[in-house]
Amino acid sequence: MPRIEKNLTELTPAAHLSDERLVAACRYSLLNGGKRLRPILVYLTGELFNAHQDDLNRISSAIECIHSYSLVHDDLPAMDDDELRRGRPTCHIAFDEATAILVGDALQCLAFETITECEFIGTSTNNQLKIVNTLAHASGLVGMCGGQALDIDATNRAISLEQLERVHKLKTGALLKSAITMGALAGNATNTEISALARYAESIGLAFQVQDDILDIEGDTQTLGKPQGSDLEANKATYPALLGLQGAKDKAHDLVNQAIAALSEIDADTGRLKAIAEYIIARDH
């Protein structure tokens, strides 16, 4: 979506206001393409409830800052130690390890600056605070960071399907769920509507990770934009490893069906959210 790229381009400060190398590395990491799934989910959910576009612009930019920072840190030698991201050298390869750490720190701060620097237009201050809390909660100890820690701990050892789902509900699913929740809050959705959307989000969050695991086996490096087979090489716990390849595909389809069933409880045109759920397991990267 062109507006997502425009909003992200306008976020990063001019080089004369900060260290030129750090600003360049932030731009490199934030503006290097990608599916932009989380910002898209913010817009699609918010527009269901007629949220104000300026509010959605801020939320979608903030969550992409968090997501981009997480990828920079995930790629570091102390974490997943990857050299390729979205078809280009990872941040610590293109720049250096210290700069990559600072990029993650800076992008995380930029996310919260973006959603707190002015009052929202289409919803209350109380809902704006809920939006800030939702993003912080999804990013931290009981969200993305906690999931990454569990993922590292699960490397080179056998874990159960239940444990694997816990990893990915936090590592991948929490941020996806927050995108949908924040969009709904910006549109003043009811608690009942937010609850149904949360079940949709939890299902597509897991489906996204199952498909990632499948693509690690069936995809190719050029299409994926990152090394194919990296999870196998790192001996990571995956859905195909626990369920078999066909079992993992069946799991992904079942999760998408659950997501679509949750949407049936929303009294609005949820066709675009249904299409996102179907795209998640049809994608090749």
C-alpha positions in Angstrom: 0.0 0.0 0.0 1.6 3.3 -1.1 0.3 5.2 1.9 2.1 2.8 4.3 5.4 3.4 2.5 4.8 7.2 2.4 4.0 7.3 6.2 7.1 5.3 7.1 9.3 7.4 4.9 8.1 10.5 6.7 8.7 9.0 10.1 12.5 8.8 10.1 14.3 12.0 11.0 16.6 14.0 8.8 20.3 12.9 9.1 21.4 16.3 10.4 19.3 15.8 13.5 21.1 12.6 14.5 24.0 10.3 13.6 24.0 9.9 9.8 25.0 6.2 10.0 22.2 5.4 12.5 19.6 7.3 10.5 20.7 5.5 7.3 20.5 2.1 9.1 17.0 2.9 10.4 15.8 3.8 6.9 17.5 0.7 5.5 15.7 -1.6 8.0 12.3 0.2 7.9 12.0 0.9 4.2 13.1 -2.4 2.7 9.8 -3.7 1.6 8.1 -6.7 3.1 4.5 -7.7 3.2 3.4 -4.9 5.6 0.8 -7.3 6.9 0.5 -5.7 10.4 -0.2 -2.2 9.1 -2.6 -3.6 6.5 -4.5 -5.4 9.4 -4.7 -2.1 11.3 -6.3 -0.4 8.3 -8.7 -3.2 7.4 -9.9 -3.5 11.0 -10.1 0.2 11.7 -12.0 0.8 8.4 -14.7 -1.8 9.5 -15.6 0.7 12.2 -15.0 3.9 10.4 -11.9 4.9 12.3 -10.2 8.2 11.4 -7.5 7.7 8.8 -5.0 9.9 10.6 -5.3 7.7 13.7 -4.8 4.6 11.6 -1.8 6.1 9.9 -0.1 6.5 13.3 -1.0 3.1 14.6 0.1 1.3 11.4 3.4 3.2 11.3 4.1 2.4 15.0 3.5 -1.3 14.6 5.7 -1.6 11.6 8.5 0.1 13.5 8.1 -2.5 16.2 8.1 -5.3 13.7 11.1 -4.0 11.8 13.1 -3.6 15.1 12.3 -7.1 16.0 13.6 -8.4 12.7 16.8 -6.4 13.1 17.4 -7.9 16.5 16.3 -11.4 15.5 18.9 -11.5 12.8 21.8 -10.6 15.1 24.6 -13.2 15.7 23.5 -13.7 19.3 20.0 -14.5 18.1 19.2 -16.2 14.8 22.4 -15.2 13.2 21.0 -14.5 9.7 22.7 -12.7 6.9 19.8 -12.2 4.5 16.5 -10.4 5.1 13.9 -9.5 2.5 16.5 -10.4 -0.2 19.1 -8.0 1.1 22.0 -8.2 3.7 20.7 -8.0 7.2 21.2 -4.7 9.1 24.3 -5.9 11.1 25.9 -7.2 7.8 25.1 -4.0 5.8 26.3 -1.8 8.7 27.7 -3.4 11.9 26.4 -5.1 15.0 26.4 -2.1 17.3 24.5 0.0 14.8 21.9 -2.8 14.4 21.3 -2.9 18.1 20.8 0.8 18.2 18.5 0.6 15.2 16.2 -1.7 17.1 16.3 0.6 20.2 15.6 3.6 18.0 12.7 2.1 16.1 11.1 0.9 19.3 11.2 4.4 20.7 9.9 5.8 17.4 6.9 3.5 17.5 5.7 4.9 20.9 6.6 8.5 20.0 4.4 8.1 16.9 1.2 7.1 18.7 1.6 9.5 21.7 2.9 12.8 20.2 -0.6 14.1 19.6 -4.2 13.4 20.6 -6.2 11.0 18.4 -9.0 12.5 16.3 -11.6 9.7 16.0 -11.5 8.1 19.5 -11.1 9.0 23.1 -7.9 9.6 25.1 -8.8 6.6 27.1 -8.9 4.4 23.9 -5.6 6.0 22.8 -4.0 4.9 26.1 -5.5 1.4 25.5 -3.8 1.4 22.1 -0.5 2.3 23.6 -0.9 -0.4 26.2 -1.9 -3.0 23.6 1.2 -2.4 21.6 3.5 -2.4 24.6 2.0 -5.6 26.0 2.3 -7.4 22.6 5.9 -6.3 22.3 7.3 -7.2 25.7 7.7 -10.0 28.2 4.4 -11.7 27.6 4.4 -11.0 23.9 7.0 -10.8 21.1 10.1 -10.7 23.3 8.9 -13.4 25.6 8.2 -15.6 22.5 11.6 -15.0 21.1 13.2 -16.1 24.4 11.1 -19.3 24.4 12.0 -19.9 20.8 15.7 -19.7 21.7 15.2 -21.9 24.7 13.5 -24.5 22.5 16.4 -24.8 20.0 18.2 -28.1 20.0 15.6 -29.8 22.2 12.3 -31.6 21.8 9.2 -29.7 22.8 5.5 -30.6 22.6 3.0 -29.1 20.2 1.4 -27.2 23.0 4.8 -25.6 23.9 5.4 -24.8 20.3 2.0 -23.0 20.0 2.8 -21.0 23.1 6.1 -19.9 21.5 4.4 -18.6 18.4 1.3 -17.2 20.1 3.8 -14.8 21.7 6.6 -14.4 19.1 4.4 -13.9 16.0 0.7 -13.9 17.1 0.8 -11.3 19.8 1.9 -8.5 17.4 -0.6 -9.6 14.7 -3.4 -9.6 17.3 -2.4 -6.2 18.6 -2.7 -4.8 15.0 -6.3 -5.9 14.9 -7.1 -4.9 18.4 -5.6 -1.4 17.9 -7.5 -0.9 14.7 -10.8 -1.9 16.4 -10.1 0.4 19.4 -9.5 3.3 17.0 -12.9 2.7 15.5 -14.6 2.4 18.9 -15.6 -1.2 18.4 -17.5 -2.9 21.2 -16.0 -5.4 23.6 -18.0 -8.2 21.9 -16.6 -7.2 18.5 -13.0 -7.0 19.8 -13.4 -10.4 21.4 -14.5 -12.0 18.1 -11.6 -10.2 16.3 -9.2 -11.4 18.9 -10.1 -15.1 18.1 -9.7 -14.3 14.4 -6.3 -12.8 15.1 -5.1 -15.7 17.3 -6.0 -18.2 14.5 -4.3 -16.2 11.7 -1.2 -15.6 13.9 -0.6 -19.3 14.4 -1.5 -20.0 10.7 1.1 -17.5 9.7 3.8 -19.3 11.6 2.8 -22.7 10.4 3.0 -21.5 6.8 6.4 -20.0 7.6 7.6 -23.4 8.8 6.2 -25.0 5.7 7.9 -22.5 3.4 11.2 -23.1 5.2 11.0 -26.6 3.7 9.2 -26.0 0.4 10.3 -22.5 -0.5 13.5 -21.2 -2.1 15.9 -18.5 -0.9 15.3 -16.1 -3.8 11.5 -16.1 -3.3 11.6 -16.1 0.5 14.1 -13.3 0.7 15.9 -15.2 3.5 17.9 -18.5 3.6 15.6 -21.5 2.8 16.1 -24.3 5.3 17.5 -22.0 8.0 15.1 -23.4 10.7 16.2 -27.0 9.9 19.8 -26.0 9.9 19.4 -24.3 13.3 17.5 -27.4 14.6 14.5 -25.2 15.6 11.2 -26.7 16.7 8.7 -26.4 13.8 5.2 -27.6 13.0 6.4 -30.0 10.2 8.9 -31.5 12.6 6.1 -32.3 15.1 3.2 -33.0 12.7 4.8 -33.9 9.4 4.6 -31.7 6.4 1.0 -32.7 5.4 -0.1 -32.5 9.1 1.3 -29.0 9.2 -0.7 -28.0 6.0 -3.8 -29.5 7.5 -3.2 -27.5 10.7 -2.8 -24.3 8.7 -6.1 -24.8 6.9 -7.9 -25.6 10.1 -6.7 -22.4 11.7 -7.8 -20.3 8.7 -11.3 -21.9 8.9 -11.4 -21.0 12.6 -10.5 -17.4 11.8 -13.2 -17.1 9.2 -15.8 -18.6 11.6 -14.9 -15.9 14.2 -15.5 -13.2 11.5 -19.1 -14.4 11.1 -19.8 -12.8 14.5 -19.0 -9.3 13.2 -22.0 -7.4 11.8 -20.0 -5.7 9.0 -18.4 -6.6 5.7 -15.3 -8.6 6.8 -14.5 -9.9 3.3 -11.1 -8.3 3.2 -10.1 -9.8 6.5 -11.3 -13.2 5.2 -9.1 -12.7 2.2 -6.1 -11.9 4.4 -6.7 -15.2 6.3 -6.7 -17.1 3.0 -3.6 -15.3 1.7 -1.6 -16.3 4.8 -1.6 -19.9 3.8 -1.5 -19.3 0.0 1.6 -17.1 0.1 5.0 -18.2 -1.1 7.2 -15.9 1.0 
